[in-house]
Amino acid sequence: MACAMIPLDEQQVTEATGPLGKERTLPALHPDRKEERCFVPYKPPPEDSSPAQVEEYLEHGKFITEDLDWLLALRHDKFWCQVVFDESLQKCLDSYLRHSPRGLDPSSLPSSPAVADMQRCIHRAVFMTFLRMATHKESKESFITPTVFGEIIYNNFLFDIPKILDLCVLFGKGNSQLLHKMIENIFTQQPCYYGDLDEAVLSVLQVLDTILAKCGLQCEGATAIEPLKLSEPGRPTAMTMSQQDLVDLVLYLCDTCTTIQAFLDIFPAACSTFHCHSFLNRLASFYEVAVPDIEKAVRKRNFDDKSLQEDLWRRVCHARRRMVEMAHLMLQHTCLQPILEGSENIQTFVEELLQHFTTFLPEKRFLLDYDEQFPIADDISLLQQAFPLLDETRTSYLLQGVEDAWDSIGRRRTQYRPQQTHSSAGLTGQGVEGGAGAWGGEMVIREPGEGGETPRGAEAMRDMPHKGDNGAACTISAGELESLLTHIRDLLPDLGEGFLLACLHQYNYSSELVINYILEDRLHPDLDKLDRAMPRPVKEELPPVLSTRSNVFDDDEFDVFNRDQVDMTRVWKGRRKGESVRDLLNDKQHIAEQKERYLTYETVVDEVIVTPSESGAIYNLNDYDDEYDDTYDINQVGANDLDGDSNLLNRRPFTVPQVLRQGGRPQMQEENVEEEEDEKEGAVKRDQFVQDPALLRERAEARRATMQHRKGFRPEPARERDVVGKPKGQGQSTETLLDRRKKEAHKSRGANHNRRAMSDRKRNKGMIPS
């Protein structure tokens, strides 16, 4: 019986052995205490849903779940004896980490519900086993000394860096906090894992160099490529390598980027180890050199299987996003977070962050993709708030460099919605609840495909705002639109241009996002209702301008648009033939036409005398009007007016218009002599004597002084202005500078600038005889 409150590594157990039941004392962790049980290795779900393969998988999975459930039900000491000394158990767990389908694999979506349920059970059981293996203290009675626990898991290879990386990929989505505590406990109890991680970073860098070498490329900081011999063929590139090599290269790149990003997201403390090897600069250079070449090969090469090409494109986009997120995680945890937390030597972290951004400027492809997901302007804004002494010139240089990079490719920066990271995601359920770990509380595990589904396809790039998210859709030129349509139809030639136009409009004219959503069948509900073979809508022809125009000359005699025949005799160019200016001026026909009109105004009489023999009806006179209103007859209208009767009755004598008068000269009216004499007597006699100009100036000066006195203006003391001053080099007095400034401001008043105005003024004043 084990003693209470003693760690497992110090416990001694007495057991009966042999046919005679002889007792012997053994350490609690001893190979003889291991149960004989064979754990079968894991096999992935079948790709096709044939009954035989499905039945075989279900039976195989049942063996694994039963064995792991039996293992988890063992006591603390028995569990650790089985884990440490049973090699078949380690092979079973390793096979699951190696062959379990990832998010982008086709087998990650089982075709049968029974297969999906079995996969979920195996997933849960494996995670619970690793969780218990990472726990050195389950209760007050069941625990292992921390240092001994670190030696056990390290020396027996229960955990190593590749296993930890696979655990992050398979179980990190939705369980990141729980997995973070597991990995943190492993690294805390056994610091040797940091040394292994340091070696793993060098291996990752070697992976990047290998991919570049396979593509015949080389970036800054990479291992130099050996020169080719003359007899050797040229190096293969992404366009010339075999199709299978290209597929393996893309799968290799996608798996590596996904694994490293998941590990850094769940265990941020590892960012400092990657940072020590200048991983960020190497990653940016690799992205700039390798990604465009691989993308071009996937798009341009001819694939017999189009589904394979679509799968490779999804993986390339997924790898792009993961590399950008890796860079952001490293910058956030090695530079930004210490600055925001106010750590010591904050200026060092600020300088390091700005230096990284400056290093990104030549890598324009990487810079733009990074700025599209994580705007650099936001990080600089945080720096300005946390560190007010930030160099404005340097930040302006960085922001201008980002804007120049966007302008160089003719693209617009798209604003993305912020997305919650894995480390901040909540723990939601996958299959099993319960089980007390080293940190207490309830454990809930999430399967891939339930709520915390591993990102696939369209998530290779961040979700772009739709036209409804910001209230307006962006505009794009006709040339850019045709380029986007050509790009999409190269991969998806069966879709109609009308359907693709609707998709581009919905997703803010992002061809990558449209392709990914179409391939994953995750389009917006409004787009699912459309016919995918819908052609481009025909533009409605506008009505002709002549039929819709409106003009003041419509329907006149010269309207050639509405008249079939026009009198061309009334149309000529230049001077009309057969006519001279003299004949045109002597033509008085228009005067004769107006003569009859003015003759009607000649018959004007003041009074008509009607004789008794004539009837008043001739002059429209009625002796009696039965409807006449005599209400105001008693009022003496005009009786109180100042004008006399003679003035009221007098009228202006009639004058025949000059045009209708006989003779060449107009008749002269006699003027009233008396009125002319009165006007001459009443007129003011002008004094033609020229007054003294000095006297006029004195009067003007007196008026000016009076006006200034009323306004309270005090003139400056009279002194002679000095604009010449002292010789050059000896300095000038304040009075000289003021005199020069006044002369410059008022020079337009003097000299020859207003001679005409002053001449007119003298003439009006009588100083110059007219």
URNOR-V129678 format. One record per residue. N is the residue number from 0. SS is DSSP state (H for helix, E for strand, L for the rest). OMEGA is omega in whole degrees, 0 to 359 (NA if undefined). Layout:
BEGIN
N;SS;OMEGA
N;SS;OMEGA
END
This chain:
BEGIN
0;L;181
1;L;178
2;L;182
3;L;175
4;L;176
5;L;180
6;L;185
7;H;182
8;H;179
9;H;182
10;L;173
11;E;184
12;E;178
13;E;184
14;E;176
15;E;183
16;E;176
17;L;181
18;L;180
19;L;178
20;L;179
21;E;182
22;E;174
23;E;183
24;E;182
25;E;171
26;E;181
27;L;176
28;L;183
29;L;182
30;H;182
31;H;180
32;H;179
33;L;176
34;L;178
35;L;180
36;L;183
37;L;178
38;L;182
39;L;178
40;L;184
41;L;173
42;L;182
43;L;178
44;L;179
45;L;180
46;L;175
47;L;186
48;L;176
49;L;184
50;H;183
51;H;181
52;H;178
53;H;180
54;H;178
55;H;180
56;H;181
57;H;179
58;H;179
59;H;179
60;H;179
61;H;177
62;H;182
63;H;182
64;H;179
65;H;180
66;H;181
67;H;176
68;H;176
69;H;180
70;H;182
71;H;180
72;L;180
73;L;174
74;L;184
75;H;182
76;H;179
77;H;179
78;H;184
79;H;174
80;H;181
81;H;182
82;H;186
83;H;191
84;H;180
85;L;181
86;H;180
87;H;177
88;H;180
89;H;177
90;H;178
91;H;180
92;H;179
93;H;180
94;H;178
95;H;179
96;H;184
97;H;190
98;H;180
99;L;183
100;L;175
101;L;186
102;L;183
103;L;180
104;L;178
105;H;181
106;H;178
107;H;177
108;L;182
109;L;181
110;L;183
111;L;176
112;H;179
113;H;177
114;H;179
115;H;179
116;H;179
117;H;178
118;H;179
119;H;179
120;H;178
121;H;180
122;H;180
123;H;183
124;H;179
125;H;181
126;H;178
127;H;179
128;H;178
129;H;179
130;H;179
131;H;178
132;H;180
133;L;183
134;L;179
135;L;179
136;E;179
137;L;179
138;L;180
139;L;180
140;L;185
141;L;179
142;E;178
143;L;177
144;L;186
145;H;181
146;H;179
147;H;177
148;H;178
149;H;179
150;H;181
151;H;184
152;H;182
153;H;184
154;H;180
155;L;177
156;L;175
157;L;175
158;L;170
159;L;185
160;H;177
161;H;178
162;H;180
163;H;178
164;H;179
165;H;177
166;H;180
167;H;181
168;H;187
169;H;189
170;H;186
171;L;183
172;L;179
173;L;179
174;L;188
175;H;182
176;H;179
177;H;179
178;H;177
179;H;178
180;H;177
181;H;184
182;H;179
183;H;178
184;H;179
185;H;181
186;H;180
187;H;182
188;H;179
189;L;181
190;L;180
191;H;179
192;H;177
193;H;175
194;H;176
195;H;178
196;H;177
197;H;177
198;H;180
199;H;178
200;H;177
201;H;178
202;H;178
203;H;177
204;H;178
205;H;176
206;H;179
207;H;178
208;H;179
209;H;179
210;H;178
211;H;180
212;H;178
213;H;179
214;L;181
215;L;183
216;L;177
217;L;179
218;L;183
219;L;179
220;L;181
221;L;178
222;L;183
223;L;179
224;L;180
225;L;180
226;L;180
227;L;172
228;L;182
229;L;183
230;L;182
231;L;175
232;L;181
233;L;179
234;L;178
235;L;176
236;L;180
237;L;179
238;L;185
239;L;180
240;L;180
241;L;182
242;H;180
243;H;177
244;H;178
245;H;178
246;H;179
247;H;181
248;H;180
249;H;178
250;H;179
251;H;180
252;H;182
253;H;181
254;H;181
255;H;182
256;H;180
257;H;182
258;H;183
259;H;181
260;H;179
261;H;179
262;H;180
263;H;180
264;H;183
265;H;182
266;L;185
267;H;181
268;H;179
269;H;181
270;H;180
271;H;178
272;H;176
273;H;183
274;H;181
275;H;181
276;L;181
277;L;183
278;H;184
279;H;180
280;H;178
281;H;180
282;H;180
283;H;179
284;H;178
285;H;180
286;H;183
287;H;186
288;H;191
289;H;187
290;H;179
291;H;181
292;H;180
293;H;178
294;H;180
295;H;180
296;H;180
297;H;183
298;H;191
299;H;184
300;L;180
301;L;178
302;L;176
303;L;179
304;L;181
305;H;179
306;H;176
307;H;178
308;H;178
309;H;179
310;H;178
311;H;179
312;H;177
313;H;182
314;H;178
315;H;178
316;H;178
317;H;179
318;H;177
319;H;182
320;H;181
321;H;178
322;H;178
323;H;179
324;H;175
325;H;179
326;H;181
327;H;179
328;H;180
329;H;178
330;H;183
331;H;187
332;H;179
333;H;183
334;H;187
335;H;184
336;H;175
337;H;179
338;H;182
339;H;178
340;L;178
341;L;181
342;L;177
343;L;182
344;L;182
345;H;180
346;H;178
347;H;179
348;H;178
349;H;180
350;H;180
351;H;179
352;H;179
353;H;178
354;H;177
355;H;178
356;H;178
357;H;178
358;H;180
359;H;188
360;L;178
361;L;180
362;L;191
363;H;180
364;H;178
365;H;181
366;H;182
367;H;179
368;H;177
369;H;181
370;H;180
371;H;180
372;H;182
373;L;185
374;L;179
375;H;179
376;H;178
377;H;178
378;H;178
379;H;176
380;H;176
381;H;178
382;H;181
383;H;178
384;H;182
385;H;183
386;L;185
387;L;182
388;L;182
389;L;181
390;L;182
391;H;180
392;H;182
393;H;179
394;H;177
395;H;178
396;H;179
397;H;181
398;H;178
399;H;177
400;H;177
401;H;179
402;H;178
403;H;178
404;H;177
405;H;181
406;H;184
407;H;180
408;H;177
409;L;178
410;L;177
411;L;177
412;L;181
413;L;182
414;L;183
415;E;174
416;L;178
417;L;183
418;L;182
419;L;181
420;L;182
421;H;185
422;H;180
423;H;181
424;L;181
425;L;179
426;L;178
427;L;198
428;L;177
429;L;183
430;L;189
431;L;178
432;E;179
433;L;182
434;L;182
435;L;179
436;L;182
437;L;185
438;L;177
439;L;178
440;L;179
441;L;177
442;L;176
443;E;184
444;L;181
445;L;177
446;L;167
447;L;180
448;L;177
449;L;178
450;L;180
451;L;183
452;L;179
453;L;183
454;L;181
455;L;167
456;H;186
457;H;179
458;H;175
459;H;170
460;L;184
461;L;181
462;L;179
463;E;178
464;L;177
465;L;182
466;L;179
467;L;184
468;L;181
469;L;172
470;L;182
471;L;178
472;L;182
473;L;179
474;L;183
475;L;182
476;L;182
477;H;179
478;H;178
479;H;179
480;H;178
481;H;178
482;H;178
483;H;179
484;H;179
485;H;179
486;H;182
487;H;183
488;H;173
489;H;179
490;H;184
491;L;185
492;L;183
493;L;183
494;L;179
495;L;181
496;H;178
497;H;178
498;H;180
499;H;177
500;H;178
501;H;179
502;H;179
503;H;179
504;H;181
505;H;185
506;L;169
507;L;175
508;L;174
509;L;183
510;H;180
511;H;181
512;H;178
513;H;180
514;H;182
515;H;180
516;H;178
517;H;181
518;H;180
519;H;182
520;L;180
521;L;181
522;L;177
523;L;181
524;H;179
525;H;180
526;H;178
527;H;181
528;L;183
529;L;175
530;L;185
531;L;176
532;L;183
533;L;180
534;L;178
535;L;181
536;L;180
537;L;179
538;L;178
539;L;179
540;L;179
541;L;178
542;L;181
543;L;184
544;H;185
545;H;181
546;H;182
547;H;183
548;L;177
549;L;186
550;L;180
551;L;181
552;L;179
553;L;174
554;L;174
555;L;186
556;L;180
557;L;180
558;L;184
559;L;180
560;L;181
561;L;180
562;L;177
563;L;182
564;L;179
565;L;179
566;L;184
567;H;177
568;H;179
569;H;181
570;L;176
571;L;182
572;L;181
573;L;181
574;L;182
575;L;183
576;L;177
577;L;179
578;L;177
579;L;180
580;H;181
581;H;179
582;H;180
583;H;181
584;H;181
585;H;179
586;L;182
587;L;183
588;H;182
589;H;178
590;H;178
591;H;179
592;H;180
593;H;185
594;H;180
595;H;181
596;H;182
597;H;178
598;H;179
599;L;179
600;L;184
601;L;183
602;L;179
603;L;179
604;L;179
605;L;186
606;L;180
607;L;179
608;L;181
609;L;178
610;L;181
611;L;182
612;L;181
613;L;180
614;L;179
615;H;180
616;H;179
617;H;182
618;H;179
619;L;179
620;L;179
621;L;181
622;L;184
623;L;178
624;L;185
625;L;182
626;L;182
627;L;181
628;L;182
629;L;181
630;L;186
631;L;182
632;L;183
633;L;179
634;L;179
635;L;182
636;L;178
637;L;182
638;L;184
639;L;179
640;L;179
641;L;182
642;L;177
643;L;180
644;H;182
645;H;179
646;H;180
647;H;184
648;H;180
649;L;179
650;L;177
651;L;181
652;L;182
653;L;180
654;L;178
655;L;178
656;L;184
657;H;181
658;H;185
659;H;181
660;L;177
661;L;179
662;L;185
663;L;186
664;L;180
665;L;178
666;L;181
667;L;177
668;L;178
669;L;182
670;L;179
671;L;186
672;H;183
673;H;180
674;H;180
675;H;179
676;H;178
677;H;180
678;H;179
679;H;180
680;H;183
681;H;182
682;L;180
683;L;179
684;L;181
685;L;176
686;L;184
687;L;181
688;L;180
689;L;182
690;L;181
691;L;179
692;H;179
693;H;179
694;H;178
695;H;179
696;H;178
697;H;179
698;H;179
699;H;179
700;H;178
701;H;179
702;H;180
703;H;180
704;H;179
705;H;180
706;H;179
707;H;178
708;H;178
709;H;181
710;H;179
711;L;181
712;L;179
713;L;182
714;L;178
715;L;178
716;L;184
717;L;175
718;L;181
719;L;181
720;L;180
721;L;179
722;L;181
723;L;177
724;L;182
725;L;177
726;L;183
727;L;180
728;L;181
729;L;181
730;L;181
731;L;179
732;L;180
733;H;180
734;H;179
735;H;179
736;H;179
737;H;179
738;H;178
739;H;180
740;H;179
741;H;179
742;H;180
743;H;183
744;H;187
745;L;182
746;H;180
747;H;181
748;H;184
749;L;179
750;L;185
751;L;185
752;L;183
753;L;182
754;H;182
755;H;180
756;H;180
757;H;177
758;H;177
759;H;181
760;H;178
761;H;180
762;H;179
763;H;180
764;H;178
765;L;181
766;L;179
767;L;180
768;L;182
769;L;NA
END
